[in-house]
Amino acid sequence: MDKSTQETFRPLIEARMDELNATLASTKEDTAAISPDVSIGRLSRLDSMQMQQMAVGMQSRMREELKQLKEALLRIDRGRYGTCEMCRKDIPTERLEFQLDATVCVACLRGARK
Protein backbone atom coordinates (compact mmCIF):
# COMPACT_ATOMS: atom_id res chain seq x y z
CA MET A 1 0.00 0.00 0.00
CA ASP A 2 1.43 3.37 -0.97
CA LYS A 3 2.04 6.15 1.53
CA SER A 4 -0.78 8.41 0.28
CA THR A 5 -3.32 5.60 0.71
CA GLN A 6 -1.95 4.90 4.17
CA GLU A 7 -2.32 8.57 5.10
CA THR A 8 -6.02 8.53 4.15
CA PHE A 9 -6.56 6.29 7.18
CA ARG A 10 -4.85 8.65 9.66
CA PRO A 11 -7.89 10.95 10.16
CA LEU A 12 -10.17 7.93 10.53
CA ILE A 13 -7.91 6.44 13.19
CA GLU A 14 -7.55 9.76 15.00
CA ALA A 15 -11.33 10.30 14.94
CA ARG A 16 -11.90 6.83 16.42
CA MET A 17 -9.30 7.54 19.11
CA ASP A 18 -11.04 10.83 19.98
CA GLU A 19 -14.35 8.97 20.20
CA LEU A 20 -12.88 6.33 22.51
CA ASN A 21 -11.21 8.93 24.73
CA ALA A 22 -14.47 10.86 25.04
CA THR A 23 -16.37 7.70 25.95
CA LEU A 24 -13.73 6.72 28.50
CA ALA A 25 -13.94 10.15 30.10
CA SER A 26 -17.74 10.08 30.23
CA THR A 27 -17.90 6.61 31.79
CA LYS A 28 -15.33 7.22 34.51
CA GLU A 29 -18.03 7.45 37.21
CA ASP A 30 -19.54 4.13 36.12
CA THR A 31 -16.43 2.28 37.30
CA ALA A 32 -16.28 3.86 40.75
CA ALA A 33 -16.40 1.41 43.64
CA ILE A 34 -19.79 0.85 45.25
CA SER A 35 -19.54 2.14 48.80
CA PRO A 36 -20.85 -0.34 51.38
CA ASP A 37 -22.36 2.43 53.49
CA VAL A 38 -24.78 3.50 50.75
CA SER A 39 -28.20 2.27 51.81
CA ILE A 40 -29.59 0.38 48.86
CA GLY A 41 -31.21 -3.03 48.88
CA ARG A 42 -29.17 -6.20 48.58
CA LEU A 43 -30.34 -6.92 45.02
CA SER A 44 -29.85 -3.30 44.01
CA ARG A 45 -26.31 -3.44 45.37
CA LEU A 46 -25.64 -6.62 43.38
CA ASP A 47 -27.07 -4.98 40.26
CA SER A 48 -24.89 -1.93 40.85
CA MET A 49 -21.81 -4.10 41.32
CA GLN A 50 -22.58 -6.05 38.15
CA MET A 51 -23.06 -2.83 36.17
CA GLN A 52 -19.77 -1.51 37.58
CA GLN A 53 -17.92 -4.67 36.48
CA MET A 54 -19.46 -4.45 33.02
CA ALA A 55 -18.28 -0.83 32.77
CA VAL A 56 -14.78 -1.86 33.88
CA GLY A 57 -14.71 -4.54 31.17
CA MET A 58 -15.92 -2.10 28.53
CA GLN A 59 -13.27 0.44 29.51
CA SER A 60 -10.61 -2.24 29.37
CA ARG A 61 -11.64 -3.15 25.81
CA MET A 62 -11.64 0.52 24.81
CA ARG A 63 -8.14 1.03 26.26
CA GLU A 64 -6.92 -2.01 24.33
CA GLU A 65 -8.45 -0.63 21.13
CA LEU A 66 -6.75 2.72 21.79
CA LYS A 67 -3.43 0.92 22.17
CA GLN A 68 -3.97 -0.92 18.88
CA LEU A 69 -4.93 2.33 17.11
CA LYS A 70 -1.78 4.05 18.40
CA GLU A 71 0.23 1.16 16.96
CA ALA A 72 -1.62 1.59 13.66
CA LEU A 73 -0.52 5.25 13.58
CA LEU A 74 3.06 4.13 14.15
CA ARG A 75 2.72 1.69 11.24
CA ILE A 76 1.56 4.60 9.05
CA ASP A 77 4.60 6.62 10.16
CA ARG A 78 6.88 3.70 9.29
CA GLY A 79 5.14 2.98 5.99
CA ARG A 80 3.94 -0.47 7.06
CA TYR A 81 0.23 0.23 7.58
CA GLY A 82 -1.99 -1.98 5.46
CA THR A 83 0.61 -4.70 5.00
CA CYS A 84 -0.20 -8.15 6.35
CA GLU A 85 2.29 -9.13 9.04
CA MET A 86 2.11 -12.77 7.98
CA CYS A 87 2.18 -12.86 4.17
CA ARG A 88 3.44 -9.28 3.55
CA LYS A 89 0.69 -8.63 0.97
CA ASP A 90 -1.57 -5.59 1.08
CA ILE A 91 -4.58 -5.83 3.36
CA PRO A 92 -7.69 -4.87 1.33
CA THR A 93 -8.89 -1.34 2.09
CA GLU A 94 -12.37 -2.71 2.82
CA ARG A 95 -10.92 -4.69 5.74
CA LEU A 96 -9.02 -1.67 7.00
CA GLU A 97 -12.14 0.47 6.78
CA PHE A 98 -13.96 -2.11 8.88
CA GLN A 99 -11.10 -2.69 11.33
CA LEU A 100 -8.71 0.26 11.35
CA ASP A 101 -6.10 -1.58 13.42
CA ALA A 102 -6.02 -4.78 11.32
CA THR A 103 -2.54 -6.28 11.05
CA VAL A 104 -3.31 -9.39 8.99
CA CYS A 105 -5.38 -10.09 5.91
CA VAL A 106 -8.47 -12.28 6.07
CA ALA A 107 -6.76 -15.21 4.35
CA CYS A 108 -3.96 -15.29 6.92
CA LEU A 109 -6.43 -14.79 9.75
CA ARG A 110 -8.45 -17.80 8.60
CA GLY A 111 -5.30 -19.85 8.19
CA ALA A 112 -4.13 -18.95 11.69
CA ARG A 113 -7.42 -20.14 13.19
CA LYS A 114 -7.22 -23.66 11.70
C-alpha positions in Angstrom: 0.0 0.0 0.0 1.4 3.4 -1.0 2.0 6.2 1.5 -0.8 8.4 0.3 -3.3 5.6 0.7 -2.0 4.9 4.2 -2.3 8.6 5.1 -6.0 8.5 4.2 -6.6 6.3 7.2 -4.9 8.6 9.7 -7.9 11.0 10.2 -10.2 7.9 10.5 -7.9 6.4 13.2 -7.6 9.8 15.0 -11.3 10.3 14.9 -11.9 6.8 16.4 -9.3 7.5 19.1 -11.0 10.8 20.0 -14.3 9.0 20.2 -12.9 6.3 22.5 -11.2 8.9 24.7 -14.5 10.9 25.0 -16.4 7.7 25.9 -13.7 6.7 28.5 -13.9 10.2 30.1 -17.7 10.1 30.2 -17.9 6.6 31.8 -15.3 7.2 34.5 -18.0 7.5 37.2 -19.5 4.1 36.1 -16.4 2.3 37.3 -16.3 3.9 40.8 -16.4 1.4 43.6 -19.8 0.8 45.3 -19.5 2.1 48.8 -20.8 -0.3 51.4 -22.4 2.4 53.5 -24.8 3.5 50.8 -28.2 2.3 51.8 -29.6 0.4 48.9 -31.2 -3.0 48.9 -29.2 -6.2 48.6 -30.3 -6.9 45.0 -29.8 -3.3 44.0 -26.3 -3.4 45.4 -25.6 -6.6 43.4 -27.1 -5.0 40.3 -24.9 -1.9 40.8 -21.8 -4.1 41.3 -22.6 -6.0 38.2 -23.1 -2.8 36.2 -19.8 -1.5 37.6 -17.9 -4.7 36.5 -19.5 -4.5 33.0 -18.3 -0.8 32.8 -14.8 -1.9 33.9 -14.7 -4.5 31.2 -15.9 -2.1 28.5 -13.3 0.4 29.5 -10.6 -2.2 29.4 -11.6 -3.1 25.8 -11.6 0.5 24.8 -8.1 1.0 26.3 -6.9 -2.0 24.3 -8.4 -0.6 21.1 -6.7 2.7 21.8 -3.4 0.9 22.2 -4.0 -0.9 18.9 -4.9 2.3 17.1 -1.8 4.0 18.4 0.2 1.2 17.0 -1.6 1.6 13.7 -0.5 5.3 13.6 3.1 4.1 14.2 2.7 1.7 11.2 1.6 4.6 9.1 4.6 6.6 10.2 6.9 3.7 9.3 5.1 3.0 6.0 3.9 -0.5 7.1 0.2 0.2 7.6 -2.0 -2.0 5.5 0.6 -4.7 5.0 -0.2 -8.1 6.4 2.3 -9.1 9.0 2.1 -12.8 8.0 2.2 -12.9 4.2 3.4 -9.3 3.5 0.7 -8.6 1.0 -1.6 -5.6 1.1 -4.6 -5.8 3.4 -7.7 -4.9 1.3 -8.9 -1.3 2.1 -12.4 -2.7 2.8 -10.9 -4.7 5.7 -9.0 -1.7 7.0 -12.1 0.5 6.8 -14.0 -2.1 8.9 -11.1 -2.7 11.3 -8.7 0.3 11.3 -6.1 -1.6 13.4 -6.0 -4.8 11.3 -2.5 -6.3 11.1 -3.3 -9.4 9.0 -5.4 -10.1 5.9 -8.5 -12.3 6.1 -6.8 -15.2 4.3 -4.0 -15.3 6.9 -6.4 -14.8 9.8 -8.4 -17.8 8.6 -5.3 -19.8 8.2 -4.1 -19.0 11.7 -7.4 -20.1 13.2 -7.2 -23.7 11.7 
